[in-house]
Amino acid sequence: MSLTAVELGLGSLWICDIYFAYKELSEWLNTKGELLAALAVGYADETPQARLRNSLNDIVEWRDKD
């Protein structure tokens, strides 16, 4: 869902800690099932610049199998 949101020009945020609003979310969704996480989807209010990333070779140590 998150990748599809990006393809549609939307932003998304995976929220694992929904327990602070578990009761309210369950009532809003009208479900008796177990909720594990939420995905917020919408249009971004800002467009931050991409962060600098380390190269894979700088952070991974490749070892031969002995």
All heavy atoms as TSV, in Angstrom:
chain	resi	resn	atom	element	x	y	z
A	1	MET	N	N	0.820	-1.183	0.000
A	1	MET	CA	C	0.000	0.000	0.000
A	1	MET	C	C	0.867	1.252	0.000
A	1	MET	O	O	0.534	2.227	-0.659
A	1	MET	CB	C	-0.943	-0.012	1.196
A	1	MET	CG	C	-2.057	-1.025	1.075
A	1	MET	SD	S	-3.325	-0.906	2.366
A	1	MET	CE	C	-2.397	-1.184	3.829
A	2	SER	N	N	1.950	1.205	0.740
A	2	SER	CA	C	2.835	2.361	0.813
A	2	SER	C	C	3.471	2.655	-0.547
A	2	SER	O	O	3.560	3.810	-0.962
A	2	SER	CB	C	3.910	2.115	1.871
A	2	SER	OG	O	4.730	3.234	2.007
A	3	LEU	N	N	3.911	1.622	-1.251
A	3	LEU	CA	C	4.514	1.820	-2.569
A	3	LEU	C	C	3.484	2.328	-3.577
A	3	LEU	O	O	3.784	3.179	-4.412
A	3	LEU	CB	C	5.144	0.512	-3.061
A	3	LEU	CG	C	6.365	0.031	-2.283
A	3	LEU	CD1	C	6.816	-1.331	-2.795
A	3	LEU	CD2	C	7.492	1.037	-2.361
A	4	THR	N	N	2.264	1.837	-3.502
A	4	THR	CA	C	1.207	2.319	-4.387
A	4	THR	C	C	0.898	3.773	-4.099
A	4	THR	O	O	0.659	4.564	-5.012
A	4	THR	CB	C	-0.060	1.455	-4.243
A	4	THR	OG1	O	0.270	0.106	-4.594
A	4	THR	CG2	C	-1.171	1.947	-5.142
A	5	ALA	N	N	0.912	4.152	-2.826
A	5	ALA	CA	C	0.677	5.553	-2.459
A	5	ALA	C	C	1.723	6.444	-3.122
A	5	ALA	O	O	1.387	7.495	-3.682
A	5	ALA	CB	C	0.704	5.725	-0.939
A	6	VAL	N	N	2.992	6.025	-3.093
A	6	VAL	CA	C	4.068	6.807	-3.718
A	6	VAL	C	C	3.815	6.932	-5.218
A	6	VAL	O	O	3.955	8.006	-5.795
A	6	VAL	CB	C	5.443	6.164	-3.444
A	6	VAL	CG1	C	6.528	6.823	-4.283
A	6	VAL	CG2	C	5.790	6.257	-1.974
A	7	GLU	N	N	3.421	5.840	-5.873
A	7	GLU	CA	C	3.127	5.870	-7.302
A	7	GLU	C	C	1.995	6.850	-7.631
A	7	GLU	O	O	1.963	7.432	-8.705
A	7	GLU	CB	C	2.756	4.481	-7.805
A	7	GLU	CG	C	3.926	3.528	-7.878
A	7	GLU	CD	C	3.513	2.148	-8.365
A	7	GLU	OE1	O	2.306	1.888	-8.531
A	7	GLU	OE2	O	4.418	1.329	-8.577
A	8	LEU	N	N	1.072	7.037	-6.691
A	8	LEU	CA	C	-0.055	7.950	-6.888
A	8	LEU	C	C	0.259	9.372	-6.451
A	8	LEU	O	O	-0.612	10.238	-6.462
A	8	LEU	CB	C	-1.283	7.431	-6.117
A	8	LEU	CG	C	-1.835	6.096	-6.591
A	8	LEU	CD1	C	-2.917	5.596	-5.638
A	8	LEU	CD2	C	-2.376	6.213	-8.013
A	9	GLY	N	N	1.507	9.611	-6.016
A	9	GLY	CA	C	1.905	10.944	-5.589
A	9	GLY	C	C	1.490	11.282	-4.174
A	9	GLY	O	O	1.417	12.451	-3.800
A	10	LEU	N	N	1.233	10.268	-3.375
A	10	LEU	CA	C	0.819	10.453	-1.985
A	10	LEU	C	C	1.967	10.110	-1.045
A	10	LEU	O	O	2.862	9.345	-1.398
A	10	LEU	CB	C	-0.376	9.553	-1.657
A	10	LEU	CG	C	-1.637	9.818	-2.458
A	10	LEU	CD1	C	-2.628	8.685	-2.270
A	10	LEU	CD2	C	-2.253	11.136	-2.061
A	11	GLY	N	N	1.913	10.631	0.149
A	11	GLY	CA	C	2.850	10.259	1.190
A	11	GLY	C	C	2.202	9.215	2.083
A	11	GLY	O	O	0.981	9.087	2.118
A	12	SER	N	N	3.004	8.442	2.794
A	12	SER	CA	C	2.439	7.457	3.715
A	12	SER	C	C	3.347	7.319	4.928
A	12	SER	O	O	4.532	7.639	4.876
A	12	SER	CB	C	2.258	6.102	3.031
A	12	SER	OG	O	3.495	5.550	2.677
A	13	LEU	N	N	2.753	6.854	6.005
A	13	LEU	CA	C	3.490	6.653	7.249
A	13	LEU	C	C	2.955	5.405	7.935
A	13	LEU	O	O	1.774	5.337	8.272
A	13	LEU	CB	C	3.328	7.858	8.180
A	13	LEU	CG	C	3.945	7.719	9.564
A	13	LEU	CD1	C	5.461	7.607	9.470
A	13	LEU	CD2	C	3.536	8.878	10.446
A	14	TRP	N	N	3.824	4.408	8.108
A	14	TRP	CA	C	3.467	3.168	8.807
A	14	TRP	C	C	3.556	3.436	10.301
A	14	TRP	O	O	4.590	3.865	10.802
A	14	TRP	CB	C	4.426	2.062	8.399
A	14	TRP	CG	C	4.107	0.738	9.014
A	14	TRP	CD1	C	4.700	0.201	10.111
A	14	TRP	CD2	C	3.131	-0.197	8.575
A	14	TRP	NE1	N	4.150	-1.023	10.388
A	14	TRP	CE2	C	3.173	-1.296	9.452
A	14	TRP	CE3	C	2.216	-0.221	7.526
A	14	TRP	CZ2	C	2.352	-2.394	9.310
A	14	TRP	CZ3	C	1.397	-1.328	7.395
A	14	TRP	CH2	C	1.472	-2.398	8.278
A	15	ILE	N	N	2.476	3.198	11.029
A	15	ILE	CA	C	2.420	3.473	12.465
A	15	ILE	C	C	2.231	2.152	13.201
A	15	ILE	O	O	1.183	1.520	13.105
A	15	ILE	CB	C	1.264	4.429	12.807
A	15	ILE	CG1	C	1.362	5.690	11.962
A	15	ILE	CG2	C	1.254	4.744	14.299
A	15	ILE	CD1	C	0.110	6.553	12.005
A	16	CYS	N	N	3.266	1.719	13.917
A	16	CYS	CA	C	3.196	0.457	14.659
A	16	CYS	C	C	2.595	0.627	16.045
A	16	CYS	O	O	1.974	-0.281	16.565
A	16	CYS	CB	C	4.582	-0.161	14.780
A	16	CYS	SG	S	5.246	-0.717	13.220
A	17	ASP	N	N	2.787	1.769	16.655
A	17	ASP	CA	C	2.334	1.995	18.030
A	17	ASP	C	C	0.938	2.633	18.027
A	17	ASP	O	O	0.786	3.833	18.214
A	17	ASP	CB	C	3.331	2.891	18.764
A	17	ASP	CG	C	2.975	3.052	20.224
A	17	ASP	OD1	O	2.141	2.269	20.726
A	17	ASP	OD2	O	3.524	3.950	20.857
A	18	ILE	N	N	-0.086	1.796	17.802
A	18	ILE	CA	C	-1.452	2.317	17.765
A	18	ILE	C	C	-2.191	2.093	19.079
A	18	ILE	O	O	-3.347	2.469	19.215
A	18	ILE	CB	C	-2.263	1.660	16.625
A	18	ILE	CG1	C	-2.324	0.151	16.817
A	18	ILE	CG2	C	-1.692	2.041	15.268
A	18	ILE	CD1	C	-3.338	-0.538	15.956
A	19	TYR	N	N	-1.510	1.542	20.049
A	19	TYR	CA	C	-2.190	1.160	21.286
A	19	TYR	C	C	-2.690	2.351	22.090
A	19	TYR	O	O	-3.624	2.222	22.865
A	19	TYR	CB	C	-1.282	0.258	22.125
A	19	TYR	CG	C	-0.955	-1.003	21.374
A	19	TYR	CD1	C	0.299	-1.207	20.826
A	19	TYR	CD2	C	-1.934	-1.959	21.143
A	19	TYR	CE1	C	0.583	-2.343	20.090
A	19	TYR	CE2	C	-1.667	-3.099	20.415
A	19	TYR	CZ	C	-0.412	-3.286	19.894
A	19	TYR	OH	O	-0.144	-4.411	19.161
A	20	PHE	N	N	-2.104	3.535	21.878
A	20	PHE	CA	C	-2.569	4.719	22.602
A	20	PHE	C	C	-3.978	5.109	22.161
A	20	PHE	O	O	-4.703	5.779	22.896
A	20	PHE	CB	C	-1.607	5.893	22.388
A	20	PHE	CG	C	-1.585	6.414	20.979
A	20	PHE	CD1	C	-2.398	7.462	20.603
A	20	PHE	CD2	C	-0.769	5.825	20.030
A	20	PHE	CE1	C	-2.391	7.928	19.299
A	20	PHE	CE2	C	-0.754	6.292	18.732
A	20	PHE	CZ	C	-1.570	7.342	18.359
A	21	ALA	N	N	-4.397	4.692	20.959
A	21	ALA	CA	C	-5.734	5.032	20.451
A	21	ALA	C	C	-6.468	3.781	19.975
A	21	ALA	O	O	-7.327	3.846	19.101
A	21	ALA	CB	C	-5.611	6.034	19.315
A	22	TYR	N	N	-6.156	2.644	20.557
A	22	TYR	CA	C	-6.715	1.368	20.097
A	22	TYR	C	C	-8.236	1.363	20.147
A	22	TYR	O	O	-8.898	0.990	19.181
A	22	TYR	CB	C	-6.147	0.221	20.939
A	22	TYR	CG	C	-6.418	-1.142	20.362
A	22	TYR	CD1	C	-5.522	-1.713	19.474
A	22	TYR	CD2	C	-7.572	-1.846	20.687
A	22	TYR	CE1	C	-5.761	-2.957	18.919
A	22	TYR	CE2	C	-7.826	-3.086	20.135
A	22	TYR	CZ	C	-6.916	-3.634	19.253
A	22	TYR	OH	O	-7.163	-4.862	18.695
A	23	LYS	N	N	-8.792	1.776	21.256
A	23	LYS	CA	C	-10.250	1.758	21.421
A	23	LYS	C	C	-10.925	2.667	20.391
A	23	LYS	O	O	-11.892	2.276	19.738
A	23	LYS	CB	C	-10.625	2.196	22.841
A	23	LYS	CG	C	-12.111	2.204	23.102
A	23	LYS	CD	C	-12.423	2.684	24.505
A	23	LYS	CE	C	-13.918	2.817	24.678
A	23	LYS	NZ	N	-14.280	3.582	25.841
A	24	GLU	N	N	-10.404	3.883	20.234
A	24	GLU	CA	C	-10.994	4.838	19.301
A	24	GLU	C	C	-10.907	4.350	17.856
A	24	GLU	O	O	-11.857	4.481	17.084
A	24	GLU	CB	C	-10.318	6.206	19.431
A	24	GLU	CG	C	-10.575	6.899	20.751
A	24	GLU	CD	C	-9.621	6.466	21.864
A	24	GLU	OE1	O	-8.804	5.538	21.657
A	24	GLU	OE2	O	-9.692	7.056	22.957
A	25	LEU	N	N	-9.754	3.773	17.488
A	25	LEU	CA	C	-9.593	3.247	16.137
A	25	LEU	C	C	-10.538	2.080	15.878
A	25	LEU	O	O	-11.152	1.989	14.807
A	25	LEU	CB	C	-8.142	2.812	15.901
A	25	LEU	CG	C	-7.127	3.930	15.731
A	25	LEU	CD1	C	-5.709	3.374	15.774
A	25	LEU	CD2	C	-7.367	4.674	14.434
A	26	SER	N	N	-10.668	1.179	16.835
A	26	SER	CA	C	-11.570	0.039	16.681
A	26	SER	C	C	-13.010	0.503	16.512
A	26	SER	O	O	-13.750	-0.029	15.678
A	26	SER	CB	C	-11.468	-0.900	17.887
A	26	SER	OG	O	-10.198	-1.498	17.938
A	27	GLU	N	N	-13.414	1.499	17.292
A	27	GLU	CA	C	-14.776	2.023	17.177
A	27	GLU	C	C	-14.971	2.725	15.837
A	27	GLU	O	O	-16.000	2.550	15.183
A	27	GLU	CB	C	-15.076	2.985	18.325
A	27	GLU	CG	C	-15.207	2.294	19.663
A	27	GLU	CD	C	-15.327	3.273	20.821
A	27	GLU	OE1	O	-15.299	4.498	20.601
A	27	GLU	OE2	O	-15.437	2.780	21.963
A	28	TRP	N	N	-13.983	3.518	15.410
A	28	TRP	CA	C	-14.088	4.254	14.151
A	28	TRP	C	C	-14.177	3.298	12.964
A	28	TRP	O	O	-14.927	3.520	12.024
A	28	TRP	CB	C	-12.898	5.192	14.017
A	28	TRP	CG	C	-12.930	6.047	12.800
A	28	TRP	CD1	C	-13.792	7.063	12.532
A	28	TRP	CD2	C	-12.052	5.958	11.677
A	28	TRP	NE1	N	-13.504	7.616	11.316
A	28	TRP	CE2	C	-12.430	6.954	10.759
A	28	TRP	CE3	C	-10.981	5.146	11.361
A	28	TRP	CZ2	C	-11.790	7.147	9.557
A	28	TRP	CZ3	C	-10.330	5.347	10.163
A	28	TRP	CH2	C	-10.739	6.333	9.280
A	29	LEU	N	N	-13.403	2.208	13.025
A	29	LEU	CA	C	-13.419	1.220	11.955
A	29	LEU	C	C	-14.581	0.233	12.087
A	29	LEU	O	O	-14.831	-0.546	11.177
A	29	LEU	CB	C	-12.095	0.434	11.943
A	29	LEU	CG	C	-10.864	1.242	11.560
A	29	LEU	CD1	C	-9.599	0.449	11.853
A	29	LEU	CD2	C	-10.936	1.620	10.089
A	30	ASN	N	N	-15.255	0.275	13.229
A	30	ASN	CA	C	-16.371	-0.625	13.516
A	30	ASN	C	C	-15.948	-2.089	13.329
A	30	ASN	O	O	-16.572	-2.841	12.596
A	30	ASN	CB	C	-17.586	-0.293	12.641
A	30	ASN	CG	C	-18.833	-0.987	13.135
A	30	ASN	OD1	O	-18.954	-1.319	14.309
A	30	ASN	ND2	N	-19.771	-1.224	12.234
A	31	THR	N	N	-14.852	-2.444	13.975
A	31	THR	CA	C	-14.326	-3.798	13.848
A	31	THR	C	C	-14.078	-4.405	15.219
A	31	THR	O	O	-13.778	-3.710	16.176
A	31	THR	CB	C	-13.012	-3.818	13.038
A	31	THR	OG1	O	-12.599	-5.169	12.898
A	31	THR	CG2	C	-11.909	-3.039	13.708
A	32	LYS	N	N	-14.243	-5.695	15.291
A	32	LYS	CA	C	-13.928	-6.413	16.513
A	32	LYS	C	C	-12.631	-7.207	16.339
A	32	LYS	O	O	-12.177	-7.880	17.224
A	32	LYS	CB	C	-15.073	-7.353	16.875
A	32	LYS	CG	C	-16.395	-6.651	17.050
A	32	LYS	CD	C	-17.036	-7.019	18.346
A	32	LYS	CE	C	-18.433	-6.452	18.456
A	32	LYS	NZ	N	-18.471	-5.076	18.814
A	33	GLY	N	N	-12.019	-7.123	15.141
A	33	GLY	CA	C	-10.757	-7.809	14.870
A	33	GLY	C	C	-9.601	-7.143	15.597
A	33	GLY	O	O	-9.728	-6.050	16.149
A	34	GLU	N	N	-8.466	-7.805	15.595
A	34	GLU	CA	C	-7.275	-7.280	16.257
A	34	GLU	C	C	-6.528	-6.326	15.328
A	34	GLU	O	O	-6.216	-6.666	14.195
A	34	GLU	CB	C	-6.352	-8.428	16.657
A	34	GLU	CG	C	-5.143	-7.981	17.420
A	34	GLU	CD	C	-4.266	-9.155	17.841
A	34	GLU	OE1	O	-4.565	-10.298	17.475
A	34	GLU	OE2	O	-3.274	-8.902	18.527
A	35	LEU	N	N	-6.244	-5.128	15.812
A	35	LEU	CA	C	-5.491	-4.149	15.046
A	35	LEU	C	C	-4.015	-4.258	15.428
A	35	LEU	O	O	-3.677	-4.309	16.606
A	35	LEU	CB	C	-5.991	-2.734	15.334
A	35	LEU	CG	C	-7.467	-2.467	15.062
A	35	LEU	CD1	C	-7.826	-1.050	15.466
A	35	LEU	CD2	C	-7.792	-2.700	13.604
A	36	LEU	N	N	-3.147	-4.270	14.426
A	36	LEU	CA	C	-1.716	-4.399	14.680
A	36	LEU	C	C	-0.948	-3.140	14.340
A	36	LEU	O	O	0.074	-2.848	14.932
A	36	LEU	CB	C	-1.141	-5.571	13.890
A	36	LEU	CG	C	-1.762	-6.931	14.188
A	36	LEU	CD1	C	-1.186	-7.981	13.272
A	36	LEU	CD2	C	-1.555	-7.304	15.640
A	37	ALA	N	N	-1.406	-2.395	13.346
A	37	ALA	CA	C	-0.712	-1.190	12.897
A	37	ALA	C	C	-1.688	-0.359	12.077
A	37	ALA	O	O	-2.787	-0.798	11.783
A	37	ALA	CB	C	0.516	-1.551	12.079
A	38	ALA	N	N	-1.250	0.826	11.700
A	38	ALA	CA	C	-2.058	1.706	10.857
A	38	ALA	C	C	-1.164	2.286	9.771
A	38	ALA	O	O	0.053	2.390	9.938
A	38	ALA	CB	C	-2.669	2.818	11.695
A	39	LEU	N	N	-1.777	2.659	8.669
A	39	LEU	CA	C	-1.055	3.309	7.584
A	39	LEU	C	C	-1.760	4.621	7.287
A	39	LEU	O	O	-2.903	4.627	6.836
A	39	LEU	CB	C	-1.016	2.425	6.330
A	39	LEU	CG	C	-0.253	2.994	5.141
A	39	LEU	CD1	C	1.239	3.056	5.453
A	39	LEU	CD2	C	-0.489	2.160	3.900
A	40	ALA	N	N	-1.095	5.729	7.597
A	40	ALA	CA	C	-1.634	7.047	7.285
A	40	ALA	C	C	-1.239	7.388	5.856
A	40	ALA	O	O	-0.083	7.221	5.467
A	40	ALA	CB	C	-1.082	8.087	8.257
A	41	VAL	N	N	-2.189	7.839	5.056
A	41	VAL	CA	C	-1.942	8.162	3.655
A	41	VAL	C	C	-2.515	9.542	3.365
A	41	VAL	O	O	-3.621	9.865	3.806
A	41	VAL	CB	C	-2.603	7.124	2.725
A	41	VAL	CG1	C	-2.391	7.475	1.261
A	41	VAL	CG2	C	-2.078	5.728	3.005
A	42	GLY	N	N	-1.779	10.359	2.641
A	42	GLY	CA	C	-2.281	11.680	2.282
A	42	GLY	C	C	-1.262	12.461	1.477
A	42	GLY	O	O	-0.196	11.954	1.129
A	43	TYR	N	N	-1.618	13.680	1.171
A	43	TYR	CA	C	-0.714	14.553	0.429
A	43	TYR	C	C	0.239	15.223	1.407
A	43	TYR	O	O	-0.174	15.735	2.443
A	43	TYR	CB	C	-1.506	15.606	-0.349
A	43	TYR	CG	C	-2.316	14.997	-1.456
A	43	TYR	CD1	C	-3.665	14.744	-1.297
A	43	TYR	CD2	C	-1.712	14.645	-2.656
A	43	TYR	CE1	C	-4.409	14.168	-2.315
A	43	TYR	CE2	C	-2.442	14.070	-3.684
A	43	TYR	CZ	C	-3.783	13.832	-3.502
A	43	TYR	OH	O	-4.506	13.253	-4.505
A	44	ALA	N	N	1.516	15.234	1.056
A	44	ALA	CA	C	2.541	15.811	1.926
A	44	ALA	C	C	2.361	17.325	2.026
A	44	ALA	O	O	2.007	17.985	1.050
A	44	ALA	CB	C	3.923	15.485	1.398
A	45	ASP	N	N	2.594	17.850	3.207
A	45	ASP	CA	C	2.508	19.282	3.461
A	45	ASP	C	C	3.822	19.979	3.118
A	45	ASP	O	O	3.882	21.188	3.016
A	45	ASP	CB	C	2.146	19.515	4.936
A	45	ASP	CG	C	1.784	20.949	5.237
A	45	ASP	OD1	O	1.306	21.646	4.317
A	45	ASP	OD2	O	1.975	21.374	6.377
A	46	GLU	N	N	4.881	19.199	2.974
A	46	GLU	CA	C	6.195	19.748	2.657
A	46	GLU	C	C	6.968	18.730	1.839
A	46	GLU	O	O	6.608	17.557	1.780
A	46	GLU	CB	C	6.959	20.105	3.924
A	46	GLU	CG	C	7.141	18.941	4.867
A	46	GLU	CD	C	7.772	19.342	6.181
A	46	GLU	OE1	O	7.479	20.436	6.685
A	46	GLU	OE2	O	8.571	18.556	6.692
A	47	THR	N	N	8.045	19.162	1.215
A	47	THR	CA	C	8.890	18.278	0.419
A	47	THR	C	C	10.338	18.446	0.872
A	47	THR	O	O	11.075	19.253	0.313
A	47	THR	CB	C	8.770	18.608	-1.085
A	47	THR	OG1	O	7.393	18.625	-1.436
A	47	THR	CG2	C	9.469	17.572	-1.929
A	48	PRO	N	N	10.741	17.703	1.903
A	48	PRO	CA	C	12.122	17.834	2.380
A	48	PRO	C	C	13.106	17.259	1.365
A	48	PRO	O	O	12.752	16.400	0.558
A	48	PRO	CB	C	12.135	17.020	3.666
A	48	PRO	CG	C	11.006	16.075	3.535
A	48	PRO	CD	C	9.982	16.725	2.653
A	49	GLN	N	N	14.326	17.751	1.415
A	49	GLN	CA	C	15.369	17.222	0.540
A	49	GLN	C	C	15.752	15.816	0.991
A	49	GLN	O	O	15.660	15.487	2.173
A	49	GLN	CB	C	16.599	18.117	0.588
A	49	GLN	CG	C	16.366	19.480	-0.006
A	49	GLN	CD	C	17.639	20.321	0.016
A	49	GLN	OE1	O	18.679	19.896	0.485
A	49	GLN	NE2	N	17.532	21.531	-0.515
A	50	ALA	N	N	16.157	15.004	0.035
A	50	ALA	CA	C	16.587	13.640	0.360
A	50	ALA	C	C	17.823	13.687	1.252
A	50	ALA	O	O	18.685	14.537	1.089
A	50	ALA	CB	C	16.901	12.880	-0.922
A	51	ARG	N	N	17.871	12.780	2.210
A	51	ARG	CA	C	19.024	12.695	3.105
A	51	ARG	C	C	20.193	12.040	2.394
A	51	ARG	O	O	20.012	11.204	1.519
A	51	ARG	CB	C	18.682	11.835	4.317
A	51	ARG	CG	C	17.662	12.440	5.212
A	51	ARG	CD	C	17.566	11.573	6.442
A	51	ARG	NE	N	16.183	11.504	6.877
A	51	ARG	CZ	C	15.741	10.677	7.785
A	51	ARG	NH1	N	16.550	9.825	8.351
A	51	ARG	NH2	N	14.480	10.677	8.140
A	52	LEU	N	N	21.393	12.422	2.811
A	52	LEU	CA	C	22.586	11.761	2.285
A	52	LEU	C	C	22.614	10.328	2.803
A	52	LEU	O	O	22.290	10.063	3.958
A	52	LEU	CB	C	23.844	12.501	2.731
A	52	LEU	CG	C	24.013	13.916	2.187
A	52	LEU	CD1	C	25.248	14.562	2.798
A	52	LEU	CD2	C	24.129	13.889	0.678
A	53	ARG	N	N	22.985	9.414	1.959
A	53	ARG	CA	C	23.044	8.004	2.331
A	53	ARG	C	C	24.476	7.500	2.224
A	53	ARG	O	O	25.221	7.894	1.331
A	53	ARG	CB	C	22.166	7.165	1.396
A	53	ARG	CG	C	20.725	7.579	1.346
A	53	ARG	CD	C	20.018	7.094	2.559
A	53	ARG	NE	N	18.608	7.478	2.499
A	53	ARG	CZ	C	17.764	7.272	3.449
A	53	ARG	NH1	N	18.155	6.685	4.561
A	53	ARG	NH2	N	16.517	7.649	3.339
A	54	ASN	N	N	24.849	6.604	3.126
A	54	ASN	CA	C	26.142	5.937	3.029
A	54	ASN	C	C	26.079	4.919	1.898
A	54	ASN	O	O	25.029	4.329	1.646
A	54	ASN	CB	C	26.474	5.200	4.324
A	54	ASN	CG	C	26.713	6.147	5.466
A	54	ASN	OD1	O	27.225	7.235	5.272
A	54	ASN	ND2	N	26.337	5.746	6.665
A	55	SER	N	N	27.212	4.698	1.256
A	55	SER	CA	C	27.235	3.668	0.220
A	55	SER	C	C	27.198	2.305	0.909
A	55	SER	O	O	27.652	2.138	2.047
A	55	SER	CB	C	28.457	3.809	-0.668
A	55	SER	OG	O	29.537	3.079	-0.170
A	56	LEU	N	N	26.676	1.320	0.225
A	56	LEU	CA	C	26.575	-0.028	0.777
A	56	LEU	C	C	27.942	-0.566	1.166
A	56	LEU	O	O	28.095	-1.210	2.206
A	56	LEU	CB	C	25.902	-0.945	-0.250
A	56	LEU	CG	C	25.466	-2.311	0.232
A	56	LEU	CD1	C	24.462	-2.194	1.365
A	56	LEU	CD2	C	24.880	-3.111	-0.903
A	57	ASN	N	N	28.944	-0.275	0.367
A	57	ASN	CA	C	30.298	-0.764	0.672
A	57	ASN	C	C	30.886	-0.122	1.928
A	57	ASN	O	O	31.782	-0.679	2.543
A	57	ASN	CB	C	31.229	-0.538	-0.520
A	57	ASN	CG	C	30.891	-1.456	-1.673
A	57	ASN	OD1	O	30.448	-2.579	-1.457
A	57	ASN	ND2	N	31.072	-0.982	-2.887
A	58	ASP	N	N	30.394	1.048	2.322
A	58	ASP	CA	C	30.878	1.706	3.534
A	58	ASP	C	C	30.279	1.118	4.803
A	58	ASP	O	O	30.834	1.262	5.884
A	58	ASP	CB	C	30.568	3.199	3.498
A	58	ASP	CG	C	31.409	3.936	2.471
A	58	ASP	OD1	O	32.471	3.419	2.072
A	58	ASP	OD2	O	30.987	5.047	2.068
A	59	ILE	N	N	29.151	0.448	4.698
A	59	ILE	CA	C	28.465	-0.037	5.905
A	59	ILE	C	C	28.359	-1.554	6.004
A	59	ILE	O	O	27.942	-2.082	7.019
A	59	ILE	CB	C	27.062	0.589	6.030
A	59	ILE	CG1	C	26.202	0.260	4.826
A	59	ILE	CG2	C	27.150	2.077	6.248
A	59	ILE	CD1	C	24.769	0.722	4.943
A	60	VAL	N	N	28.737	-2.254	4.922
A	60	VAL	CA	C	28.637	-3.713	4.922
A	60	VAL	C	C	30.031	-4.318	4.836
A	60	VAL	O	O	30.869	-3.860	4.063
A	60	VAL	CB	C	27.779	-4.207	3.722
A	60	VAL	CG1	C	27.789	-5.721	3.649
A	60	VAL	CG2	C	26.362	-3.691	3.838
A	61	GLU	N	N	30.261	-5.342	5.633
A	61	GLU	CA	C	31.521	-6.078	5.546
A	61	GLU	C	C	31.206	-7.438	4.941
A	61	GLU	O	O	30.430	-8.222	5.509
A	61	GLU	CB	C	32.119	-6.269	6.941
A	61	GLU	CG	C	33.421	-7.021	6.931
A	61	GLU	CD	C	34.012	-7.190	8.316
A	61	GLU	OE1	O	33.719	-6.376	9.192
A	61	GLU	OE2	O	34.755	-8.177	8.508
A	62	TRP	N	N	31.753	-7.689	3.776
A	62	TRP	CA	C	31.518	-8.946	3.076
A	62	TRP	C	C	32.571	-9.964	3.536
A	62	TRP	O	O	33.754	-9.676	3.563
A	62	TRP	CB	C	31.614	-8.742	1.563
A	62	TRP	CG	C	30.629	-7.726	1.063
A	62	TRP	CD1	C	30.887	-6.425	0.762
A	62	TRP	CD2	C	29.243	-7.925	0.849
A	62	TRP	NE1	N	29.741	-5.798	0.355
A	62	TRP	CE2	C	28.701	-6.691	0.391
A	62	TRP	CE3	C	28.374	-9.013	0.981
A	62	TRP	CZ2	C	27.372	-6.523	0.075
A	62	TRP	CZ3	C	27.039	-8.833	0.671
A	62	TRP	CH2	C	26.549	-7.616	0.228
A	63	ARG	N	N	32.122	-11.131	3.904
A	63	ARG	CA	C	33.031	-12.196	4.339
A	63	ARG	C	C	32.782	-13.453	3.519
A	63	ARG	O	O	31.654	-13.759	3.187
A	63	ARG	CB	C	32.807	-12.523	5.825
A	63	ARG	CG	C	33.108	-11.384	6.742
A	63	ARG	CD	C	32.883	-11.776	8.159
A	63	ARG	NE	N	33.144	-10.669	9.051
A	63	ARG	CZ	C	33.073	-10.749	10.361
A	63	ARG	NH1	N	32.742	-11.893	10.937
A	63	ARG	NH2	N	33.335	-9.699	11.103
A	64	ASP	N	N	33.862	-14.187	3.273
A	64	ASP	CA	C	33.740	-15.473	2.602
A	64	ASP	C	C	33.271	-16.511	3.596
A	64	ASP	O	O	33.629	-16.482	4.778
A	64	ASP	CB	C	35.085	-15.909	2.002
A	64	ASP	CG	C	35.492	-15.045	0.826
A	64	ASP	OD1	O	34.596	-14.580	0.108
A	64	ASP	OD2	O	36.702	-14.843	0.644
A	65	LYS	N	N	32.484	-17.434	3.125
A	65	LYS	CA	C	31.994	-18.515	3.978
A	65	LYS	C	C	33.139	-19.499	4.226
A	65	LYS	O	O	33.744	-20.008	3.306
A	65	LYS	CB	C	30.831	-19.206	3.275
A	65	LYS	CG	C	30.054	-20.114	4.120
A	65	LYS	CD	C	28.868	-20.617	3.317
A	65	LYS	CE	C	28.042	-21.576	4.113
A	65	LYS	NZ	N	26.911	-22.087	3.324
A	66	ASP	N	N	33.479	-19.739	5.486
A	66	ASP	CA	C	34.612	-20.642	5.817
A	66	ASP	C	C	34.105	-22.005	6.215
A	66	ASP	O	O	33.225	-22.236	6.899
A	66	ASP	CB	C	35.457	-20.063	6.936
A	66	ASP	CG	C	36.197	-18.814	6.463
A	66	ASP	OD1	O	36.493	-18.716	5.262
A	66	ASP	OD2	O	36.468	-17.954	7.314
